[in-house]
Amino acid sequence: MRKKLAIFALLTVCATSAWAEGLTVASGAGYRRPMAQVFAAYEAQGGESIGQVYGNMGQVLGQARESGQIAMVCGDRKVLAKAEGLTFTRFVPLGAGKLVVAYAKGQSLRAAEDIAQASVTRIGIPDAKAAIYGKAGREYLAASGLGDQVGAKLISVQTVPQVTAYLTTGEVEAGFLNITDAIGAGAAIGGYVPVDPALYSPIEIACGLLSDEAAGFAAFLETPTAKAIMAANGL
Protein backbone atom coordinates (compact mmCIF):
# COMPACT_ATOMS: atom_id res chain seq x y z
CA MET A 1 0.00 0.00 0.00
CA ARG A 2 2.87 2.40 0.80
CA LYS A 3 4.31 1.80 -2.66
CA LYS A 4 0.95 2.61 -4.26
CA LEU A 5 0.71 5.78 -2.17
CA ALA A 6 4.15 6.92 -3.29
CA ILE A 7 3.35 6.27 -6.95
CA PHE A 8 0.01 8.08 -6.70
CA ALA A 9 1.61 11.10 -5.03
CA LEU A 10 4.33 11.26 -7.69
CA LEU A 11 1.78 11.13 -10.50
CA THR A 12 -0.25 13.88 -8.85
CA VAL A 13 2.75 16.21 -8.64
CA CYS A 14 3.87 15.48 -12.21
CA ALA A 15 0.39 15.88 -13.67
CA THR A 16 -0.22 19.23 -12.01
CA SER A 17 3.18 20.89 -12.06
CA ALA A 18 3.10 22.36 -15.57
CA TRP A 19 1.23 25.44 -16.72
CA ALA A 20 0.50 27.02 -20.04
CA GLU A 21 1.53 30.50 -21.17
CA GLY A 22 -0.97 33.20 -20.25
CA LEU A 23 -3.41 33.15 -17.36
CA THR A 24 -2.77 30.33 -14.87
CA VAL A 25 -4.93 29.50 -11.84
CA ALA A 26 -3.99 27.03 -9.11
CA SER A 27 -6.38 25.16 -6.84
CA GLY A 28 -6.40 22.61 -4.08
CA ALA A 29 -6.81 19.13 -5.58
CA GLY A 30 -10.09 18.54 -3.75
CA TYR A 31 -11.75 21.24 -5.87
CA ARG A 32 -10.51 20.12 -9.26
CA ARG A 33 -14.00 19.11 -10.46
CA PRO A 34 -15.86 22.42 -9.85
CA MET A 35 -12.87 24.52 -10.91
CA ALA A 36 -12.54 22.62 -14.20
CA GLN A 37 -16.26 23.14 -14.80
CA VAL A 38 -16.11 26.86 -14.10
CA PHE A 39 -13.01 27.24 -16.30
CA ALA A 40 -14.90 25.57 -19.15
CA ALA A 41 -17.94 27.81 -18.61
CA TYR A 42 -15.74 30.92 -18.59
CA GLU A 43 -14.05 29.93 -21.83
CA ALA A 44 -17.42 29.03 -23.41
CA GLN A 45 -18.58 32.60 -22.75
CA GLY A 46 -15.58 34.06 -24.54
CA GLY A 47 -13.02 34.11 -21.75
CA GLU A 48 -9.39 33.30 -22.42
CA SER A 49 -8.02 29.79 -22.01
CA ILE A 50 -6.75 29.18 -18.47
CA GLY A 51 -3.78 27.06 -17.46
CA GLN A 52 -4.70 24.84 -14.51
CA VAL A 53 -2.52 23.68 -11.61
CA TYR A 54 -3.77 21.28 -8.91
CA GLY A 55 -2.23 19.72 -5.82
CA ASN A 56 -2.30 19.95 -2.06
CA MET A 57 -2.16 23.52 -0.79
CA GLY A 58 1.51 23.25 0.09
CA GLN A 59 2.29 22.26 -3.49
CA VAL A 60 0.23 24.94 -5.22
CA LEU A 61 1.36 27.73 -2.90
CA GLY A 62 4.96 26.65 -3.40
CA GLN A 63 4.52 26.74 -7.17
CA ALA A 64 2.90 30.17 -6.95
CA ARG A 65 5.90 31.49 -4.99
CA GLU A 66 8.57 29.85 -7.12
CA SER A 67 7.13 30.39 -10.59
CA GLY A 68 5.69 33.88 -10.32
CA GLN A 69 3.33 32.81 -13.13
CA ILE A 70 0.20 31.94 -11.15
CA ALA A 71 -2.35 34.76 -11.09
CA MET A 72 -4.86 33.21 -8.68
CA VAL A 73 -4.91 30.46 -6.05
CA CYS A 74 -8.13 28.81 -4.82
CA GLY A 75 -8.57 26.90 -1.58
CA ASP A 76 -9.08 27.43 2.14
CA ARG A 77 -9.10 31.18 2.73
CA LYS A 78 -7.34 30.89 6.10
CA VAL A 79 -4.45 29.01 4.50
CA LEU A 80 -4.24 31.51 1.64
CA ALA A 81 -4.24 34.49 4.00
CA LYS A 82 -1.33 33.05 5.99
CA ALA A 83 0.75 31.98 2.98
CA GLU A 84 4.31 33.24 3.28
CA GLY A 85 5.87 35.06 0.36
CA LEU A 86 2.56 35.73 -1.41
CA THR A 87 0.46 38.89 -1.36
CA PHE A 88 -3.18 38.47 -2.32
CA THR A 89 -4.88 41.70 -3.36
CA ARG A 90 -8.38 40.39 -2.62
CA PHE A 91 -10.41 37.21 -2.17
CA VAL A 92 -13.46 35.97 -4.07
CA PRO A 93 -15.60 33.63 -1.91
CA LEU A 94 -16.71 30.35 -3.47
CA GLY A 95 -18.68 28.88 -0.56
CA ALA A 96 -18.45 26.93 2.67
CA GLY A 97 -16.46 23.71 2.68
CA LYS A 98 -18.24 20.69 4.15
CA LEU A 99 -16.64 17.58 5.63
CA VAL A 100 -18.25 14.18 5.00
CA VAL A 101 -17.45 10.55 5.68
CA ALA A 102 -17.71 8.61 2.44
CA TYR A 103 -17.88 4.84 2.28
CA ALA A 104 -16.98 2.22 -0.29
CA LYS A 105 -19.40 0.00 -2.15
CA GLY A 106 -20.50 -2.88 0.04
CA GLN A 107 -20.57 -0.67 3.14
CA SER A 108 -23.56 1.17 4.57
CA LEU A 109 -22.99 3.94 7.10
CA ARG A 110 -25.94 5.85 8.52
CA ALA A 111 -23.89 8.42 10.44
CA ALA A 112 -20.30 9.59 10.64
CA GLU A 113 -19.77 7.85 13.99
CA ASP A 114 -20.43 4.49 12.31
CA ILE A 115 -16.74 4.44 11.34
CA ALA A 116 -16.26 2.92 14.80
CA GLN A 117 -18.12 -0.23 13.70
CA ALA A 118 -16.13 -3.46 13.49
CA SER A 119 -16.98 -3.78 9.78
CA VAL A 120 -14.89 -0.66 9.09
CA THR A 121 -11.24 -1.63 9.43
CA ARG A 122 -9.51 0.99 7.24
CA ILE A 123 -10.33 4.70 7.12
CA GLY A 124 -8.64 7.07 4.69
CA ILE A 125 -7.83 10.57 5.89
CA PRO A 126 -5.89 13.36 4.15
CA ASP A 127 -2.72 14.62 5.81
CA ALA A 128 -3.73 17.26 8.37
CA LYS A 129 -0.70 19.40 7.50
CA ALA A 130 -1.25 19.25 3.74
CA ALA A 131 -5.06 19.25 3.38
CA ILE A 132 -7.68 21.25 5.28
CA TYR A 133 -10.07 18.29 5.29
CA GLY A 134 -7.43 16.18 6.97
CA LYS A 135 -7.26 18.81 9.70
CA ALA A 136 -11.07 18.94 9.87
CA GLY A 137 -11.23 15.15 10.10
CA ARG A 138 -8.77 15.11 12.99
CA GLU A 139 -10.73 17.86 14.74
CA TYR A 140 -13.92 15.84 14.35
CA LEU A 141 -12.32 12.70 15.77
CA ALA A 142 -11.04 14.63 18.79
CA ALA A 143 -14.30 16.52 19.42
CA SER A 144 -16.50 13.44 19.00
CA GLY A 145 -14.35 11.25 21.21
CA LEU A 146 -13.82 8.74 18.40
CA GLY A 147 -10.09 9.34 18.06
CA ASP A 148 -9.00 6.55 20.41
CA GLN A 149 -11.53 4.11 18.97
CA VAL A 150 -10.54 4.49 15.33
CA GLY A 151 -6.93 5.68 15.53
CA ALA A 152 -5.48 2.31 14.51
CA LYS A 153 -7.77 2.21 11.46
CA LEU A 154 -6.58 5.50 9.97
CA ILE A 155 -4.57 5.52 6.74
CA SER A 156 -3.10 8.96 6.05
CA VAL A 157 -2.58 10.17 2.47
CA GLN A 158 -1.59 13.52 0.96
CA THR A 159 -4.81 14.73 -0.67
CA VAL A 160 -8.58 14.32 -0.69
CA PRO A 161 -8.58 12.75 -4.20
CA GLN A 162 -6.22 10.05 -2.94
CA VAL A 163 -8.78 9.09 -0.28
CA THR A 164 -11.42 8.97 -3.01
CA ALA A 165 -9.19 6.74 -5.14
CA TYR A 166 -8.75 4.32 -2.24
CA LEU A 167 -12.51 4.24 -1.68
CA THR A 168 -13.21 3.41 -5.31
CA THR A 169 -10.71 0.53 -5.30
CA GLY A 170 -11.93 -0.79 -1.95
CA GLU A 171 -8.57 -0.34 -0.24
CA VAL A 172 -10.37 1.55 2.53
CA GLU A 173 -13.95 1.06 3.68
CA ALA A 174 -14.48 4.70 4.67
CA GLY A 175 -12.73 8.01 4.34
CA PHE A 176 -12.88 11.71 5.13
CA LEU A 177 -13.63 13.86 2.06
CA ASN A 178 -15.04 17.23 1.22
CA ILE A 179 -18.60 16.97 -0.07
CA THR A 180 -17.45 18.23 -3.47
CA ASP A 181 -15.20 15.23 -4.06
CA ALA A 182 -17.87 12.86 -2.71
CA ILE A 183 -20.43 14.27 -5.17
CA GLY A 184 -17.92 13.92 -7.98
CA ALA A 185 -17.21 10.28 -7.12
CA GLY A 186 -20.87 9.44 -7.75
CA ALA A 187 -21.60 5.75 -8.26
CA ALA A 188 -17.93 4.83 -7.84
CA ILE A 189 -18.43 4.88 -4.06
CA GLY A 190 -21.19 3.54 -1.83
CA GLY A 191 -22.28 6.96 -0.59
CA TYR A 192 -21.49 9.50 2.10
CA VAL A 193 -22.83 10.95 5.34
CA PRO A 194 -22.33 14.48 6.69
CA VAL A 195 -20.11 15.34 9.63
CA ASP A 196 -21.58 17.68 12.23
CA PRO A 197 -20.09 21.10 11.32
CA ALA A 198 -20.07 22.04 15.01
CA LEU A 199 -17.28 19.48 15.51
CA TYR A 200 -14.70 21.05 13.20
CA SER A 201 -13.54 24.57 12.38
CA PRO A 202 -15.50 26.46 9.69
CA ILE A 203 -13.97 26.20 6.22
CA GLU A 204 -14.32 29.07 3.76
CA ILE A 205 -13.29 28.28 0.20
CA ALA A 206 -12.11 31.28 -1.80
CA CYS A 207 -9.88 32.36 -4.65
CA GLY A 208 -7.11 34.83 -3.91
CA LEU A 209 -5.85 37.20 -6.61
CA LEU A 210 -2.11 37.58 -7.03
CA SER A 211 -2.30 39.54 -10.29
CA ASP A 212 -4.77 41.80 -12.08
CA GLU A 213 -4.37 39.38 -14.97
CA ALA A 214 -7.04 37.26 -13.26
CA ALA A 215 -9.51 40.15 -12.78
CA GLY A 216 -11.77 39.01 -15.62
CA PHE A 217 -12.00 35.46 -14.31
CA ALA A 218 -12.52 36.78 -10.76
CA ALA A 219 -15.51 38.77 -11.99
CA PHE A 220 -16.90 35.65 -13.68
CA LEU A 221 -16.70 33.75 -10.38
CA GLU A 222 -19.30 36.16 -8.98
CA THR A 223 -21.82 35.55 -11.77
CA PRO A 224 -24.94 33.36 -11.38
CA THR A 225 -23.42 30.84 -13.81
CA ALA A 226 -20.32 30.28 -11.69
CA LYS A 227 -22.28 30.29 -8.43
CA ALA A 228 -24.64 27.63 -9.81
CA ILE A 229 -21.66 25.41 -10.66
CA MET A 230 -20.27 25.78 -7.15
CA ALA A 231 -23.67 25.07 -5.57
CA ALA A 232 -24.07 21.92 -7.66
CA ASN A 233 -20.74 20.76 -6.26
CA GLY A 234 -21.76 21.28 -2.64
CA LEU A 235 -20.39 24.80 -2.08
WOPERA-V691950 format. One record per pair of residues at least 12 apart in sequence whose C-alpha atoms are under 6 Angstrom apart, sorted by the first residue. I is the first residue (numbers start at 1). J is the second residue. Records with the same first field share a line. If there is no record, write none. Layout:
I->J, J
This chain:
16->53, 54
19->51
20->51
23->50
24->50, 51, 52, 70, 71
25->52, 70, 71, 72, 73
26->52, 53, 54, 73
27->54, 73, 74, 75
28->54, 55, 56, 57, 75
29->54, 55, 56
30->160
38->226
56->130, 159
71->210, 211, 214
72->208, 209, 210
73->207, 208
74->206, 207
75->205, 206
76->204, 205
77->204, 205, 206
88->208, 209, 210
89->209
90->208, 209
91->207, 208
92->206, 207
93->206
94->205, 206
95->205, 235
96->203, 204, 205, 235
97->203, 204
98->178, 179
99->177, 178, 195
100->176, 177, 178, 179, 193, 194, 195
101->175, 176, 192, 193
102->174, 175, 191, 192
103->173, 174, 190, 191, 192
104->167, 173, 189, 190
105->189, 190
111->193
112->195
116->150
120->173
121->153
122->153, 172, 173
123->153, 154, 155, 172, 174, 175
124->154, 155, 163, 175
125->156, 175, 176
126->156, 157, 158, 159, 160
127->156, 157, 158
136->200
139->200
140->199, 200
143->199
160->177
168->188, 189
179->234
180->233, 234
